Amino acid sequence: MMDDDENNEIVKDIQSTAYAKFYAYLFKELPVCWRQLYTDASILKFALLFMSWPIASTDVEEHKDKATVEKHLDEMIKTLDLTLILSGAAGEKRGRQWINKTFALLEEVWHSSLPQPSGDSRTEASEERPTKRHKTLAEPAHSTWDNAPSFSAHEPFTPPVTRPIKRVHYISLEDFQTSTWPARTTHPWSKPSYLLSRTFHGRRLVPVELGRSYVDAGWGQKILPFGDFLTTYITSSHHHKAQQNRLSSPTPLLTPPPHPPFRHPHPPTSATPPHRPIHFLRKSART
């Protein structure tokens, strides 16, 4: 029987072989079998990592090394996220559903291993959640994120506006229904703490474009944890995330919300390219 090191080497070789083919073709012409092989090898690598993860072990002593446990967790997340980003997990029916479900289960295992402080707001909220009922237009939606800080409204510069958004004054409440839009209420994209809670506390990987324009000197791309993206680029610079297809998003922020009929009664001055609180997969990775 082969040991873990031998298994890891075999899986690594399979991954490398499949990934090398990504450079031998234009991505749109890449035979799907190589995407499938890369996906399957990545899932095997994740399984090996999980079986050697201290949290999945019965050895309580190993759990005390928090740094080792979290480093191992980061490597498991990286393995699955790179599969989504680089190969699209070989399509929705192949590996993407499995990976998304695995992320949900992995986060449950991780949270269950953490010491729960008394009065945990998440636990209380789930225990005291009232029975769902229909909201009226006069009743604004509330969520546990209402008191969480939002992103800064400061904008470093204002670009020229060539096609301004039509402004509507004194619209009725019936016409202006953004109060029911999840991204502004129960799933507030303007709250960093909410976005971090939906990206495994910022551990999920996202592709980022560095620079304001493709033709600017120093423009580039990189893949980094979502938490690092927020702290490094959102609050202190003009860089923005890669504009990829949100419908194939590996980060489960929420089901794409309906577009409200009006975005803002008095649109603020446009500024930097929007820092999107959701990550987009390249269209070519869709099947």
Residue pairs with C-beta under 8 A, 6 or more apart in sequence:
2 10
4 48
4 51
4 52
7 48
8 45
8 48
11 41
11 44
11 45
11 48
12 45
14 37
14 41
14 44
15 38
15 41
15 42
15 45
17 37
18 34
18 35
18 37
18 38
18 41
19 38
19 86
21 30
21 31
21 34
22 30
22 34
22 38
22 86
22 87
25 31
27 282
27 284
27 285
28 284
32 90
32 91
32 287
35 87
35 88
35 90
35 91
36 90
36 94
36 95
38 83
38 86
38 87
38 90
39 83
39 87
39 89
39 90
39 94
39 95
40 90
40 95
42 79
42 80
42 82
42 83
42 87
43 83
43 95
43 98
43 99
45 79
46 76
46 79
46 80
46 102
49 72
49 75
49 76
49 79
50 56
50 76
50 106
52 72
53 69
53 72
53 73
53 76
54 62
54 63
54 65
54 68
54 69
54 72
55 63
55 69
55 73
55 109
55 110
55 113
56 109
57 63
62 68
62 69
63 69
63 113
73 110
73 203
74 203
74 225
76 106
77 103
77 106
77 200
77 203
77 204
77 205
78 205
80 99
80 102
80 103
80 250
81 204
81 205
81 250
82 205
82 223
83 89
83 95
83 99
84 96
84 99
84 248
84 250
84 281
85 205
85 207
85 223
85 250
85 281
85 285
87 285
88 96
88 248
88 281
88 282
88 284
88 285
88 286
88 287
89 95
89 96
89 98
89 99
90 96
90 287
91 286
91 287
92 248
92 286
92 287
93 287
94 287
96 248
96 250
99 250
100 250
100 252
103 200
103 204
103 250
103 252
104 252
106 200
107 200
110 200
116 123
121 144
122 144
125 144
135 141
135 180
137 173
137 174
137 177
137 179
137 180
138 173
140 179
140 185
141 179
141 180
141 185
141 186
142 185
142 186
143 185
143 186
143 187
143 188
145 186
145 188
145 191
145 193
145 194
148 188
148 191
148 192
148 193
148 194
149 191
149 192
149 193
150 188
150 190
150 191
150 192
151 190
151 191
151 192
151 234
151 235
151 275
152 235
153 268
155 269
155 271
155 272
156 238
156 271
156 272
157 238
157 271
157 272
158 269
158 270
158 271
159 270
159 271
159 272
161 269
161 270
165 263
165 267
167 266
167 267
168 262
168 265
169 265
169 266
171 262
171 265
175 261
175 262
176 261
176 262
176 265
177 260
177 261
177 262
178 184
178 260
178 262
178 263
178 264
179 185
180 260
181 257
181 258
181 260
182 254
182 257
183 189
183 254
183 257
184 190
187 194
187 198
187 253
187 254
187 257
188 194
189 195
189 253
189 277
189 278
190 277
192 230
192 234
195 226
195 230
195 253
195 277
196 202
196 226
196 227
196 230
198 251
198 252
198 253
198 254
199 226
199 227
199 251
199 253
201 227
202 225
202 226
202 227
202 228
202 230
203 225
203 226
203 227
204 225
204 226
204 250
204 251
204 279
205 223
205 224
205 225
205 226
206 223
206 224
206 225
206 226
206 229
206 241
206 242
206 251
206 279
207 221
207 222
207 223
207 241
207 242
207 244
207 279
208 221
208 222
208 223
208 224
208 229
208 233
208 239
208 240
208 241
208 242
209 219
209 220
209 221
209 239
209 240
209 241
209 242
209 243
210 218
210 219
210 220
210 221
210 222
210 233
210 239
211 218
211 219
211 220
211 239
212 219
212 238
212 239
212 272
212 273
213 219
221 242
224 232
226 251
226 279
229 241
233 239
233 240
233 275
234 275
238 272
238 273
240 272
240 273
240 274
240 275
240 276
241 275
241 276
241 279
241 280
242 279
242 280
242 282
243 276
243 280
244 279
244 280
244 281
244 282
244 283
245 280
245 281
245 282
245 283
245 285
245 286
246 256
246 276
246 278
246 279
246 280
247 256
248 280
248 281
248 285
248 286
249 278
249 279
249 280
249 281
250 279
250 281
251 278
251 279
253 277
253 278
